[in-house]
Amino acid sequence: MGSIAVWVVAVLVIIAGIVIWRRPLRGRATPDALKPGQAFAAFEAVDEHGNSVSEQSLKGKPTILLFVRGNWCPFCNAQVADMTSHYKEIVELGGRLVILTPKPLGTTRRVAEMYGVDFEFWLDEGLHVTRQFGLLIEDGVPSKSREDFGDDAVWPASVVIDSDGVIRFTELSRAIVDRPSSDKLLRELKKIL
């Protein structure tokens, strides 16, 4: 009788695991400041050359803006690498790709150089923009990376903004490991051209 009970429990655990695995991830709700249909809110950051950038810098060209955690995050690196394979198409469509990151632009820039692309990197030093847009993860940096990158991290988000600075599409990662595909972001970019 004992072995039957073990088998029943094992089967129930497997069934529960399948149900949980197949259930869609809910993730975070889109913060009000990033909801489509509104102008991108005022903010200040700097580009990789130390020049000031703001919401006004998003006007003039349709933009794919990626809020990334930093080069310590393998999932962010994979998304940036995926987007670099479509960089030429983004530019040919008249758009641009901007990566907003909280930590060292030099290491992030090396990723772009490795793939031979020239997209823009903006620095959110102190995570002020991240905090303003409701994307802060307190204590989100793994302990082994905290000495170089601090404690707090960015909840990954992808935003498509039209040439007037209006948000047309936003997708937050449901979990830290997932990101919208570059194909999906390109489809959203094409919708506003």
C-alpha positions in Angstrom: 0.0 0.0 0.0 2.9 2.3 0.7 4.3 2.1 -2.8 0.9 2.8 -4.3 0.6 6.0 -2.3 4.0 7.1 -3.5 3.0 6.5 -7.1 -0.3 8.4 -6.6 1.6 11.4 -5.0 4.2 11.2 -7.9 1.5 11.3 -10.5 -0.3 14.2 -8.8 3.0 16.2 -8.6 3.6 15.6 -12.3 0.1 16.7 -13.2 0.4 19.8 -11.1 3.7 20.6 -12.7 2.2 20.2 -16.2 -0.7 22.5 -15.3 1.6 25.1 -13.8 4.1 24.9 -16.8 1.3 25.3 -19.4 -0.4 28.1 -17.6 0.4 31.5 -19.3 2.8 33.6 -17.3 1.2 36.8 -16.1 4.3 38.9 -15.3 4.0 42.6 -14.4 1.2 44.8 -15.6 2.3 47.6 -18.0 3.0 50.7 -15.9 0.7 53.6 -16.7 3.7 55.7 -18.0 4.3 53.1 -20.7 0.8 52.4 -21.9 0.3 52.8 -25.7 -1.5 55.8 -27.0 0.2 58.5 -24.9 3.3 60.6 -25.4 6.5 59.2 -23.9 6.8 60.9 -20.5 9.5 63.4 -19.8 12.8 61.9 -18.7 16.5 62.6 -18.7 19.4 60.3 -19.4 22.7 60.5 -21.2 24.0 58.9 -24.4 27.2 57.0 -24.6 29.1 60.2 -25.4 27.8 62.0 -22.3 25.3 64.1 -24.2 21.9 64.7 -22.5 18.9 62.9 -24.0 15.3 63.2 -23.2 11.8 62.3 -24.4 12.4 65.0 -27.1 15.3 62.8 -28.4 12.7 60.1 -29.3 11.0 62.4 -31.8 11.7 62.4 -35.5 12.2 58.7 -36.2 10.1 55.7 -35.1 12.1 54.0 -32.4 12.4 50.6 -30.8 13.5 51.3 -27.2 14.7 48.4 -25.1 15.0 48.7 -21.4 17.7 46.1 -20.6 19.2 45.0 -17.3 22.8 45.1 -18.3 25.5 43.1 -20.0 25.6 40.7 -17.0 22.2 39.4 -18.0 22.4 36.6 -20.6 18.8 37.1 -21.6 19.3 40.8 -22.3 22.5 39.9 -24.3 20.5 37.4 -26.3 17.8 40.0 -27.1 20.4 42.6 -28.1 22.1 40.1 -30.3 18.8 39.1 -31.9 18.0 42.8 -32.6 21.4 43.4 -34.1 20.5 40.8 -36.8 17.6 43.1 -37.8 19.4 46.4 -37.4 19.8 47.0 -41.1 16.1 46.4 -41.7 15.2 48.8 -38.9 17.3 51.5 -40.4 16.1 50.9 -44.0 12.5 51.3 -42.7 13.5 54.7 -41.3 13.6 53.7 -37.7 16.2 53.4 -35.0 17.1 51.1 -32.1 17.9 52.6 -28.7 19.1 50.5 -25.8 18.6 52.0 -22.3 20.9 50.4 -19.8 21.8 51.3 -16.2 25.4 50.2 -16.4 28.6 50.5 -18.3 28.0 51.7 -21.8 31.5 50.7 -22.9 30.8 47.0 -22.4 27.4 47.3 -24.0 28.9 49.2 -27.0 31.3 46.2 -27.5 28.3 44.0 -28.2 27.2 46.3 -31.0 30.7 46.5 -32.4 31.0 42.7 -32.3 27.9 42.6 -34.6 29.0 45.5 -36.7 26.0 47.7 -36.0 25.7 51.3 -34.7 22.5 51.6 -32.6 22.3 54.0 -29.8 23.0 53.3 -26.1 21.6 55.6 -23.4 22.7 55.4 -19.8 20.2 55.4 -16.9 22.7 56.0 -14.2 21.2 55.6 -10.8 18.2 53.9 -12.4 16.2 57.2 -12.3 14.4 56.5 -15.6 13.8 52.9 -14.6 12.2 54.0 -11.3 10.2 56.7 -13.0 8.6 54.2 -15.5 7.9 51.6 -12.8 10.5 49.1 -14.0 12.7 48.8 -10.9 13.5 45.4 -9.4 15.0 46.0 -6.0 17.8 43.6 -5.2 17.4 42.2 -8.8 21.1 41.9 -9.6 22.6 38.5 -8.8 25.0 38.7 -5.8 28.1 37.7 -7.9 27.5 40.9 -10.1 26.6 43.4 -7.4 30.1 44.8 -6.9 30.2 46.0 -10.5 26.5 46.7 -11.1 24.9 47.5 -7.8 21.9 45.9 -6.2 18.8 47.0 -8.2 17.9 46.1 -11.8 15.6 46.9 -14.6 12.5 44.9 -15.4 13.0 44.3 -19.1 10.6 46.1 -21.4 10.4 46.8 -25.2 8.6 49.9 -26.4 7.9 51.0 -30.0 7.5 54.8 -30.3 6.3 56.7 -33.3 8.1 59.7 -34.8 5.9 62.1 -32.8 7.1 60.5 -29.5 3.9 58.6 -28.9 4.0 55.1 -27.5 2.4 52.6 -29.9 3.5 49.3 -28.4 4.8 48.1 -25.1 5.7 44.6 -23.9 7.2 43.8 -20.5 8.9 40.5 -20.1 6.5 38.1 -18.3 9.5 36.6 -16.6 13.1 37.7 -16.5 14.0 35.0 -19.2 11.6 36.0 -22.0 11.7 38.9 -24.4 9.5 39.8 -27.4 11.0 38.5 -30.6 12.7 40.9 -33.0 10.1 39.8 -35.6 7.3 41.0 -33.3 9.0 44.3 -32.7 9.6 44.8 -36.4 5.9 44.1 -37.1 5.0 46.7 -34.6 7.5 49.2 -36.1 6.0 48.6 -39.6 2.5 49.3 -38.3 3.5 53.0 -37.6 5.4 53.7 -40.8 
